[in-house]
Amino acid sequence: MFSKQYVTADQLAGFDKYKYSAVDTNPLSVYVMQHLWNKVVKIVPLWIAPNLLTLSGFLIILANYFLLSFYDWKYTASGPGHEHIPTWVWVSAAVGNFLAYALDSIDGKHARSTQSSSPLGELFDHGLDSWAASIFPLSLFSIFGCDSGAAGLSARTMYAVSCIVLFTFMLSHWEKYNTGILFLPWAYDISQVSLTVVYILTAIFGVDAWHKPLFFNFYMTEILITFLVGCSVLIAFPQTLYNIYIGYRQKTLLKSSLYEGLLPLVSPSLLFAMLTAWVVFSPSGILENQPRLFLWMVGVTFSNVTCRVIICQMTNTRSEVFHWLLIPLVAVIWAAVYGFLGSMEETAFFILTATATAAHLHYGICVGRQLSKHLKIYIFSLKKRYAD
C-alpha cells in the first residue's frame, strides 16, 4: 500500500550529494529567539529522534485546528448572537502554538547535537511546514469570523489571505531552487510570536475586543490584511527577486534559463488560478457554503505541490511542469462552473477534498519510507538502518 516509489533515481542520487545551506538574517530570530532555542534544546533527551520533535509540533498545530473547528466549523462563533468559543480553547491555542513553534525551531539543533542531520529530516521538516503554513491562518480566522460585521472577514477575504500566505511560503523554496541557498523568511518568527500574543489577548479580553475599532476607525482585520499583504509584496517578493538577481550577476544560479527557473511556479499558479475561478463562478457558492473545508483543500493541495518542488530544489533536479492533482481539480471545477454537476457540486467537492488529503498522506508516507530505506536511517529512531 505504501510501497510506491515517488522519488526518482536521479533525485535519490541528488539526495546523496545534498548539503544544507541556509541564511537567517531576521533580527528577531538572530538576536532573540535563537538564544532561547539554544537553551531549550539542551533539555531534550539525546535518545529522542529529531523527526519526533518535528512531528509532535505539527500534531499540536493540527490539534489546535481541530479543536477550533469543533467549536467554530463555519467561522461564525465570533459573530454577534453566536455562542463564542470558550476561553480555555484560546489558552490552549496560545500554549499549543508556542510549543509547536519551539519544536519546529529546535529540531534542527537537536539533529546536529545528536549528529543525525539528514536530507530526510530537512524534507520532513519543510514538507510539514508547507502544510502548517495553511493551517495557521485557518485557526486565526476563528477570532474574526465570517459573521462579525465590519470587523469580520468574508470567506473570499479568508481565501485571498490564505493564498498570499502560501505564495509567500513558496517564494523561499523557489528562491532556493534557483540559488541553492534557503534564505529563511522573516515572516515566520514574526508571525509565530504574533499569533501566540493574539491568542493570549483573546483569552484575556475575549473575541469582542477585536471587533471594535482600534484607532481611527481601523479594525484589527484591516490591520492584519494590510500587514500580510505588505510583508509579501513589500518584503518577501522583492527580497526573493533581489537574491535571485544577485545570483544571476555572480553567475551562481543553478538553472540555465528563465524557463527552467520559473518551472516551480507553474503548478502553484495554475492551482490558485483554477481555485479562484471556482470561487468566483461556483453556482452553489462552494466557498461561502463550506469555507473551512474549502480552505483545507487549498492547503493540502498546495502542500503536495510544494513538497515536490522541495524535493527538486534539494536534489537539484528539474521541477515538474504540471502536477497530476490539477487534472481531477480542473475536471470538477469545469463540470461545476458549466452546470454539469448541478446539485452534486458539493458532493463532488467533498470527494475531491478527501481524495487530495488521502493522496497527500500517501505521498508523504511513501516518500518517507523510500528515503529511509535509501539513506539507511529510521524516520523516528536514531538507530542505524541496514539494507533489507
C-alpha positions in Angstrom: 0.0 0.0 0.0 2.8 2.4 0.9 5.5 1.0 -1.5 5.1 3.4 -4.4 8.4 4.9 -5.5 7.6 8.7 -5.8 11.3 9.8 -5.7 13.2 9.1 -9.0 16.6 7.6 -9.3 18.1 11.0 -10.2 16.5 12.5 -7.2 17.9 9.8 -4.9 21.3 10.4 -6.3 20.8 14.1 -5.6 19.9 13.4 -2.0 23.2 11.5 -1.7 25.1 14.7 -2.6 22.9 17.2 -0.8 24.4 19.8 1.6 22.2 22.1 3.6 22.8 25.8 3.0 20.7 28.4 4.7 20.9 32.1 5.7 19.0 33.7 8.6 19.1 37.5 8.8 15.9 38.1 10.8 16.8 40.3 13.8 14.0 38.7 15.9 15.4 35.2 15.2 19.1 36.1 15.4 19.2 38.3 18.4 16.3 36.9 20.5 14.7 33.6 19.6 17.9 31.6 18.7 19.3 32.3 22.2 16.1 30.9 23.7 16.1 27.8 21.5 19.8 27.2 22.3 18.8 26.9 25.9 15.6 24.9 25.3 17.3 22.3 23.1 19.7 21.3 25.9 16.8 19.8 27.9 15.7 17.4 25.1 16.9 13.9 25.9 19.6 12.8 23.4 17.8 9.5 22.6 14.8 11.3 21.0 14.9 11.4 17.2 14.7 15.0 15.8 11.8 13.9 13.4 9.8 13.1 16.5 10.1 16.7 17.6 9.0 17.9 14.1 6.0 15.6 14.0 5.0 16.5 17.6 4.9 20.1 16.7 2.8 19.5 13.6 0.4 17.3 15.5 0.0 20.1 18.1 -0.9 22.5 15.2 -3.4 20.0 13.9 -4.9 19.6 17.4 -5.4 23.3 17.8 -7.0 23.5 14.3 -9.4 20.6 15.0 -10.3 21.9 18.4 -11.2 25.3 16.9 -13.1 23.6 14.1 -15.2 21.7 16.7 -16.4 24.9 18.3 -16.5 27.0 15.1 -16.9 25.0 11.9 -18.5 27.7 9.8 -16.4 30.6 11.2 -19.4 32.2 12.8 -18.8 31.7 16.6 -17.2 35.1 17.0 -20.1 36.9 15.5 -22.8 38.7 17.5 -25.6 36.5 18.7 -23.5 33.3 18.5 -22.1 31.3 21.3 -18.4 32.2 21.5 -15.5 29.8 21.7 -14.7 29.0 25.4 -11.8 30.9 26.9 -9.8 27.8 27.7 -9.6 27.0 24.0 -7.8 30.3 23.3 -5.4 29.5 26.2 -4.8 26.1 24.6 -4.3 27.7 21.2 -1.7 30.0 22.7 0.2 27.3 24.5 0.0 24.9 21.6 1.1 27.4 19.0 4.2 28.4 21.0 5.1 24.7 21.8 4.8 23.9 18.1 6.9 26.9 17.2 9.5 25.8 19.7 9.6 22.2 18.5 9.9 23.4 14.9 12.8 25.7 15.9 14.9 23.2 17.9 14.5 20.0 15.7 17.4 21.0 13.5 19.6 22.0 16.5 18.8 18.7 18.1 19.7 16.8 14.9 23.1 18.5 15.0 23.5 17.7 18.7 22.8 14.0 18.1 24.8 14.0 14.8 21.7 12.8 13.0 21.2 15.5 10.4 20.0 14.1 7.1 18.2 15.2 3.9 15.2 13.2 5.1 15.0 15.3 8.3 15.0 18.5 6.3 12.4 17.3 3.8 10.2 16.0 6.7 10.5 19.4 8.4 9.9 21.6 5.3 7.2 19.3 4.0 5.2 19.6 7.2 5.8 23.3 7.2 4.2 23.6 3.8 1.1 22.1 5.2 1.2 24.0 8.5 1.5 27.3 6.5 -2.2 26.9 5.5 -3.4 25.8 8.9 -2.0 28.8 10.9 -4.3 31.3 9.2 -7.3 28.9 9.2 -7.0 28.8 13.0 -6.6 32.5 13.4 -9.7 33.2 11.3 -11.9 32.0 14.1 -11.0 35.1 16.1 -12.6 37.4 13.5 -15.2 35.1 11.8 -17.4 35.5 8.8 -20.4 36.9 10.6 -19.0 39.8 12.6 -20.0 42.9 10.6 -17.3 45.4 9.7 -14.8 43.6 12.0 -15.2 40.2 10.3 -13.6 38.6 7.3 -15.6 37.4 4.3 -15.0 33.9 3.1 -13.4 35.4 0.0 -11.1 37.6 2.1 -10.0 34.5 4.0 -9.3 32.7 0.8 -7.2 35.7 -0.5 -5.2 35.9 2.7 -4.6 32.1 2.6 -3.3 32.4 -1.0 -1.0 35.2 0.0 0.4 33.3 2.9 1.0 30.2 0.8 2.5 32.2 -2.1 5.0 33.8 0.4 5.9 30.3 1.7 6.5 29.1 -1.9 8.8 32.0 -2.6 11.6 30.9 -0.3 11.7 27.4 -1.9 11.5 28.8 -5.4 14.4 31.0 -4.4 16.4 28.0 -3.2 15.6 26.1 -6.3 17.4 28.8 -8.3 20.2 29.8 -5.8 20.8 26.7 -3.8 20.5 28.7 -0.6 17.5 28.8 1.7 17.1 32.4 2.8 14.9 31.9 5.9 11.8 34.2 5.7 11.5 37.0 8.2 7.7 36.5 8.4 7.9 33.1 10.1 9.3 34.2 13.5 7.3 37.4 13.5 4.0 35.5 12.6 4.5 32.8 15.3 5.2 35.3 18.1 2.3 37.5 16.9 -0.1 34.5 16.7 0.8 33.5 20.3 0.3 37.0 21.6 -3.1 37.4 19.7 -4.3 34.1 21.2 -3.3 35.2 24.7 -5.0 38.6 24.3 -8.1 36.8 23.0 -8.1 34.6 26.1 -7.8 37.6 28.4 -10.2 40.1 26.7 -12.4 37.9 24.6 -13.1 38.0 20.8 -15.3 41.1 21.2 -12.2 43.2 21.9 -11.1 42.5 18.3 -14.4 43.6 16.9 -14.1 47.2 18.0 -12.1 49.9 16.1 -8.5 50.1 17.5 -7.8 53.6 16.3 -9.1 56.0 13.6 -11.9 53.5 12.9 -9.5 50.8 11.7 -10.4 47.3 12.7 -7.9 44.6 13.6 -8.9 42.7 10.5 -7.9 45.6 8.2 -4.6 45.9 10.0 -4.0 42.1 9.7 -4.7 42.1 5.9 -2.5 45.1 5.4 0.3 43.5 7.3 0.1 40.2 5.4 -0.1 41.8 2.0 2.7 44.3 2.9 5.0 41.6 4.2 4.5 39.6 0.9 4.5 42.4 -1.6 7.0 44.8 0.0 9.4 42.4 1.8 9.3 38.7 0.7 8.8 39.1 -3.0 11.3 41.9 -3.6 13.9 40.1 -1.4 13.5 36.9 -3.3 13.9 38.7 -6.7 16.9 40.5 -5.3 18.7 37.3 -4.1 18.0 35.7 -7.5 19.3 38.8 -9.3 22.5 38.7 -7.2 22.9 35.0 -8.2 22.5 36.0 -11.8 25.0 38.8 -11.6 27.5 36.5 -9.9 26.7 33.6 -12.3 25.9 31.3 -9.4 22.3 30.4 -10.4 21.6 26.7 -10.7 19.3 27.0 -13.6 20.5 27.8 -17.1 17.4 29.6 -18.5 14.4 31.7 -17.4 12.1 28.9 -18.3 13.9 26.4 -16.1 14.0 28.9 -13.3 10.2 29.6 -13.4 9.1 25.9 -13.6 8.4 25.5 -9.9 5.8 28.4 -10.1 3.8 26.9 -12.9 1.7 24.3 -11.0 1.1 26.6 -7.9 0.0 29.4 -10.3 -2.4 27.1 -12.2 -3.7 25.8 -8.8 -4.5 29.3 -7.5 -6.0 30.4 -10.9 -8.3 27.4 -11.1 -9.4 27.6 -7.4 -10.1 31.3 -7.8 -12.2 30.6 -10.9 -14.2 28.1 -8.8 -14.6 30.6 -6.0 -15.9 33.3 -8.4 -18.1 31.2 -10.7 -19.3 28.4 -8.4 -23.1 28.0 -9.0 -23.7 27.0 -5.3 -21.1 29.4 -3.8 -18.9 26.5 -2.6 -16.5 28.7 -0.7 -19.3 30.5 1.2 -21.1 27.3 2.0 -18.0 25.3 3.1 -15.3 27.9 4.0 -13.4 25.7 6.4 -13.3 22.6 4.2 -12.6 24.6 1.0 -9.6 26.3 2.6 -8.4 23.0 4.0 -8.5 21.6 0.4 -6.5 24.6 -0.8 -3.8 24.0 1.8 -3.5 20.2 1.4 -3.3 20.5 -2.4 -0.7 23.3 -2.2 1.4 21.3 0.3 1.6 18.4 -2.1 2.6 20.6 -5.0 5.2 22.3 -2.8 6.7 19.1 -1.4 7.6 18.0 -5.0 9.2 21.4 -5.5 11.2 21.0 -2.3 12.5 17.6 -3.4 13.6 19.1 -6.7 15.4 22.0 -5.1 17.1 19.7 -2.6 18.3 17.3 -5.3 18.9 19.9 -8.0 16.6 18.2 -10.4 14.1 19.6 -12.9 10.7 20.6 -11.4 7.7 19.1 -13.0 5.6 21.3 -15.2 2.1 20.0 -14.3 1.1 18.3 -11.1 -1.3 15.4 -11.6 -3.7 16.6 -8.9 -4.6 19.5 -11.1 -6.3 17.1 -13.5 -9.2 16.0 -11.3 -9.3 19.5 -9.9 -9.9 21.1 -13.3 -12.4 18.4 -14.2 -14.5 19.1 -11.1 -14.3 22.8 -11.5 -15.2 22.7 -15.2 -18.2 20.5 -14.5 -19.3 22.6 -11.6 -18.9 26.0 -13.4 -20.7 24.9 -16.5 -23.6 23.4 -14.6 -23.0 19.7 -15.3 -22.8 18.8 -11.6 -25.9 20.7 -10.6 -26.9 19.9 -7.0 -24.0 17.4 -6.9 -21.3 20.2 -6.8 -20.9 20.0 -3.0 -20.7 16.2 -3.1 -18.0 16.3 -5.8 -16.2 18.8 -3.7 -16.2 16.5 -0.7 -14.9 13.6 -2.8 -12.2 15.8 -4.3 -11.1 17.1 -0.8 -11.0 13.6 0.6 -9.0 12.4 -2.5 -6.5 15.2 -2.2 -6.0 14.6 1.5 -5.6 10.9 1.1 -3.2 11.3 -1.8 -1.0 13.8 0.1 -0.8 11.4 3.2 0.0 8.5 0.9 2.7 10.6 -0.9 4.3 11.7 2.4 4.4 8.2 3.9 5.8 6.6 0.7 8.5 9.3 0.3 9.5 8.9 3.9 9.7 5.1 3.7 11.6 5.3 0.4 14.2 7.8 1.7 14.5 5.9 5.0 15.4 2.8 3.1 17.8 4.6 0.6 19.6 6.6 3.3 19.6 3.6 5.7 18.2 5.5 8.6 14.9 5.3 10.5 12.5 8.1 10.4 11.7 8.2 14.1 14.7 6.5 15.7 18.4 7.2 16.0 19.3 3.6 15.3 21.0 2.9 12.1 19.1 1.0 9.4 20.7 -1.6 7.4 19.8 -2.8 3.9 16.7 -5.0 3.9 
